[in-house]
Amino acid sequence: MSANDNFDWDKFESQKFGGAYSKDERAQLEKMYEDTLTTVQEEEVITGTVVGITDRDVILNIGFKSDGLVPISEFRDQPDLKIGDEVEVFIEDQEDPNGQLILSRKKAKIVKAWDIIYSALDNDTVLEGMVKRRTKGGLIIDLYGVEAFLPGSQIDVKPIRDFDVFVGKKMEVKVVKINAAFDNVVVSHKVLIEKDLEQQRQGILTNLEKGQVLEGVIKNMTNFGVFIDLGGVDGLLHITDISWGRINHPEEVLKLDQKVNVVVLDFDEDKKRISLGMKQLTPHPWDALPADVEVGSRVKGKIVNVADYGAFLEIAAGVEGLIHVSEMSWSQHLRNPQDFIKQGDEIEAVVLTLDRDERKMSLGIKQLTEDPWTKTDVLTKYAVGTKHTGVVRNLTNFGLFIELEEGVDGLVHVSDLSWTKKIKHPSEFVKVGENLDVVVLELDAPNRRLALGHKQLEENPWDTFATLFSVGSVHKATILEKSDKGAVLELPYGIEGFAYPKTLVKEDGATAEAGENLDFKVMEFSKDDRKIVLSHTNVYADPKEDASKADKFTKKKPTGDVKKDAKTDNKKKADPERSTLGDLDALSALREQMMSNEKQAKDDAAAE
């Protein structure tokens, strides 16, 4: 038998801790112990007491059967934490594999924060948060550990251009939206300002009246003016009411966030629109215009605007005069003002009209030079027969205008462009802007008129053409164009002729068409009218047939006086040369009458 076999286990059991208690006493003691413990639920926020602090953890007593541990890193916001302090923690796990109670202060703060945020949304309360950083569209604010988004449009009632100035600062906000699915919170600081401004706005609108001078801050700039914050109410300062002088953009004289004094010009109480002015706070520059500025005086200034009809010259801030395009040059042809001056040019001008009451002034710059038509040498310089070279300025149906010098223009009629070609429109001969040599045909200095010619620079070739294109002569010609009235022909030396439709029939019976080169006989030549009428049909017609036609006109029917006829016949026999000339004269007169009738009929047809 071993020593263990003789061991008294009953006596040993009675000597253990609590072994002297009966079952009832033990049960009573266990109940008393359990009453000292706190019943906890996982994912619950509870208050604990700090009972110990180590390098890694903070030991908390939450009244549970065991103490819990929280990483010390979660207490960075409480560097002065000490034993005995009470903090709220979140129960993550009642017992991990090691039997340890797991707590989290960070999660407790988040749960508590969400409770506060939901309560603030329901009760419309104001929360204070810290601006952590900026984003593309606004700011991120820390609300008790929960990140909330503050849009840029909800920061202030006026546009914010630099979000960085708010980073690291505390800001009061209101919760306007919560997306529980994504745990997103949207807040606004603007609504807090608007409530305060509404009271100010009502006070301003109640006391607002025309002529009142107010102080405001430039809130926004546009190309047509600036919006000024008057303390809860916005007013528009139009660009034309900023300065008496002309400006292209408000940023030339004003800056954003600048404080300015303005005067109320107009107020629409229904639409709550306020029109403001700044230049009205200073005297009008026209009132300070020197007395020596009068009609005929010379002034200097800067071109501030160029329009299609002229340019505006600013001789002082707010004092402008119009230089009409007709007063920029002595030329009779109006051109674009940009051809003479540009915006920003500093020039001199002559005062033409002045109305101080209406504050209007017209100026001229051509008056700085002498009128070319009043010069003493104009009669000799442009005498009849003198030759010049000018620039084509304008084309019309009846001719073209040439500028010989600035202010001196002349007309070249379309009939005075060429001796040989029939020009329907001057554009067929010359273009605007080209140079053209001319000769003076007429001069009317009092009425400022010049008649010019271009073809007169050469001798009239029709004197020579009279011998080259004599009636009956045959020439090669090309049909240029064809119409119902006839065809235009091109003859040698560049001269043009005309053929009637019936004279275009060829020997084979076909009709000549445009582009064909055929022989044509001259039927009529007029040097004065510069006209040549030709015929292709008469080229191949039988000469005998023409002669027989001519004989018909020479034969006469016998009369009743035979003796007289006999005497006449004897007289013709006695003087055969004279009788032949008489017959020829009669035939020629008859032919001329027929041709004249035919020409008149053709002219009437052409006129129709």
SULLIN-V433291 format. One record per pair of residues at least 6 apart in sequence whose C-alpha atoms are under 6 Angstrom apart, sorted by sequence separation. I is the first residue (numbers start at 1). J is the second residue. D is the distance in whole Angstrom. If there is no record, write none. Layout:
BEGIN
i->{I:I}
j->{J:J}
d->{D:D}
END
This chain:
BEGIN
i->{14:52:53:61:95:134:141:178:220:228:267:305:314:394:403:481:490:505:525:52:60:94:133:141:178:220:228:267:305:313:354:394:402:443:481:489:504:525:572:51:60:132:140:177:219:227:266:304:313:353:393:402:442:480:489:504:524:50:51:59:93:131:132:140:177:219:227:266:303:312:353:393:401:442:479:480:488:489:524:50:59:92:131:176:218:219:226:265:303:312:352:392:401:441:479:488:523:49:58:92:130:139:176:217:226:265:302:311:352:391:400:441:478:487:523:48:49:57:58:91:129:130:138:175:216:217:225:264:301:302:311:325:351:390:391:400:440:477:478:487:522:48:57:90:129:138:174:216:225:263:301:310:350:390:399:439:477:486:521:48:57:58:90:129:137:138:173:174:216:225:263:301:310:350:390:399:439:477:486:520:521:56:57:89:90:137:173:224:262:300:310:349:399:438:486:520:56:89:173:262:309:349:398:438:520:90:90:521:89:38:37:38:223:37:310:399:397:113:201:51:201:503:504:505:50:68:70:157:285:481:503:50:68:69:70:133:154:155:156:480:499:503:49:50:68:110:132:154:155:197:244:479:497:498:499:49:131:132:154:241:242:243:479:497:499:49:131:148:149:150:241:242:327:328:329:416:417:418:479:48:131:148:150:218:241:305:328:416:417:478:48:130:218:235:236:237:304:327:393:416:478:47:130:217:218:235:236:237:303:321:322:323:392:410:411:412:477:47:129:217:303:321:322:323:392:410:411:412:477:46:129:217:302:303:391:392:476:46:128:216:302:391:476:45:128:216:302:391:475:45:127:215:301:390:475:44:127:215:301:390:474:44:126:214:300:389:474:43:126:214:300:389:473:42:43:213:299:388:472:473:42:213:299:388:472:42:212:298:387:471:211:212:298:387:471:211:297:386:471:121:210:296:297:385:386:210:296:385:210:295:384:295:384:295:384:45:462:245:245:244:331:420:330:331:330}
j->{20:58:59:67:101:140:147:184:226:234:273:311:320:400:409:487:496:511:531:59:67:101:140:148:185:227:235:274:312:320:361:401:409:450:488:496:511:532:579:59:68:140:148:185:227:235:274:312:321:361:401:410:450:488:497:512:532:59:60:68:102:140:141:149:186:228:236:275:312:321:362:402:410:451:488:489:497:498:533:60:69:102:141:186:228:229:236:275:313:322:362:402:411:451:489:498:533:60:69:103:141:150:187:228:237:276:313:322:363:402:411:452:489:498:534:60:61:69:70:103:141:142:150:187:228:229:237:276:313:314:323:337:363:402:403:412:452:489:490:499:534:61:70:103:142:151:187:229:238:276:314:323:363:403:412:452:490:499:534:62:71:72:104:143:151:152:187:188:230:239:277:315:324:364:404:413:453:491:500:534:535:71:72:104:105:152:188:239:277:315:325:364:414:453:501:535:72:105:189:278:325:365:414:454:536:107:108:539:108:63:63:64:249:64:337:426:425:144:232:83:233:535:536:537:83:101:103:190:318:514:536:84:102:103:104:167:188:189:190:514:533:537:84:85:103:145:167:189:190:232:279:514:532:533:534:85:167:168:190:277:278:279:515:533:535:86:168:185:186:187:278:279:364:365:366:453:454:455:516:86:169:186:188:256:279:343:366:454:455:516:87:169:257:274:275:276:343:366:432:455:517:87:170:257:258:275:276:277:343:361:362:363:432:450:451:452:517:88:170:258:344:362:363:364:433:451:452:453:518:88:171:259:344:345:433:434:518:89:171:259:345:434:519:89:172:260:346:435:519:90:172:260:346:435:520:90:173:261:347:436:520:91:173:261:347:436:521:91:174:262:348:437:521:91:92:262:348:437:521:522:92:263:349:438:522:93:263:349:438:522:263:264:350:439:523:264:350:439:524:175:264:350:351:439:440:265:351:440:266:351:440:352:441:353:442:108:527:317:318:318:406:495:406:407:407}
d->{6:6:6:5:5:6:6:6:6:5:6:6:4:6:4:6:5:4:6:5:6:5:5:5:5:5:5:5:5:5:5:5:5:5:5:5:6:5:5:6:5:6:6:6:6:6:6:6:5:6:6:5:6:6:5:5:6:6:6:6:5:6:6:5:5:5:5:5:6:6:5:6:6:5:6:6:6:6:5:5:5:6:4:6:4:6:6:5:5:5:5:5:5:5:5:5:5:5:6:6:5:5:5:5:5:5:5:6:5:5:6:5:5:6:5:6:5:6:5:5:6:5:6:4:6:5:6:5:6:5:5:6:5:6:5:5:5:6:5:5:4:5:5:5:5:4:5:5:4:6:5:6:5:5:6:6:5:6:5:4:4:6:5:5:6:4:6:5:5:4:5:4:4:5:4:4:5:5:4:6:5:6:5:5:6:6:5:5:6:6:5:6:4:5:5:5:6:4:5:5:6:5:6:5:4:6:5:6:5:5:5:5:6:5:6:6:6:5:5:5:6:5:6:6:5:5:6:6:6:5:6:5:6:6:6:6:5:5:5:6:6:5:6:5:6:6:6:6:5:5:6:5:5:5:5:6:5:6:5:5:5:5:5:6:6:5:5:5:5:5:6:5:5:5:5:5:5:5:6:6:6:6:6:5:6:6:5:6:5:6:6:6:5:5:5:5:6:6:6:6:4:6:4:6:5:6:6:6:5:5:5:5:5:4:5:5:6:4:6:6:5:5:6:5:5:6:6:5:6:6:6:5:6:5:6:6:6:6:6:6:6:6:5:6:4:6:4:5:5:4:6:6:6:5:5:6:5:5:6:6:5:5:6:6:6:6:4:5:5:5:4:4:6:5:6:6:6:6:6:6:6:4:6:5:5:6:6:6:6:5:6:5:5:4:5:5:6:6:6:5:5:6:6:6:6:6:5:5:6:5:5:5:5:6:6:6:6:5:4:4:5:5:6:4:4}
END
